[in-house]
Amino acid sequence: MNEVAFSRDGTRLATAGGDGTMRLWNTATGRPVGAPLRTGSGPDTGVQDVAFSPDGTLLAASCGDGTVWLWNLVTGRIVGPLHATSSFRYGVSAVAFSPDGKLLASADTDGTVGLWNPATGQLVGAPIQVSAQNGVVSVAFSPDGKWLASGDDGGTVRLWQASLFAHPYAALCTYVGPPTPQEWNQYASGEPQPRVCG
């Protein structure tokens, strides 16, 4: 087993294997719940991490081939894979849901952290380059969901405001104010300027 995770209510346990499969277990009976879940990732990549959404309806799995898989545990339908990296040379080492379940963070061994909308399977904003030298191996949200922590294999932990991912323009306006038309034309020529600072 590579990883285990409890659902928030403690009634289920997810176990992840190196062969790309996962099982759900009833913690009261010790019996498996349903058939094994298969990611479609090869046996040489395997599942690196698993996480339940706060309401227990979704299960996320990160894989060594650079994908994140999602299952709707109510319908049994698979959502994904989400391609967390631009190249399969890298793997996704960890995943974490925000406390409200509206965001899913992925830690990538290429040194980036991504934020996903689990309802749509789409990236929220652009991935943040955490480190140019080290892979990101862990991610965790603060209980209020305002902060995202990332840890890399070089031993560095960084804190990020989750709004930097979810609302990058608004966060930029908070820190530096609205760009002038000249600044916008210089750095974002040809793109319409969003009205987020007003």
ZIRA-V455192 format. One line per field, one symbol per residue. ss: DSSP state (2 for helix, 1 for strand, 0 for the rest). phi: phi as a letter, one per 20 degrees, with the letter a starting at -180 (. if undefined). burial: # if it has 24 or more other C-alpha atoms within 12 Angstrom, else .. A space follows every 50 residues. Layout:
ss->???
phi->???
burial->???
This chain:
ss->00111100000111110000111111000001111111000000001111 11000001111110001111110000111111100000000111111000 00011111000111111000011000011000000111111000001111 110000111112222202222222220000222222200000000000
phi->.ebcbefgemeccdcddfendccdceffdmefdmegedenfffedmeebc befgemeccdcdcfendcdccefeemeedpfeefcebffdddebcbefge meccecddfendcdcceffdmdfdmegefebedceedbbbefgemeccdc cdfenddcdcfgffefcfffffffecnfffgfffffdcgnefefedee
burial->.######....##############...........#####...###### ####.################.#....########....##########. ##################..####..#####..########...#..### ##.....#########.###........#...................
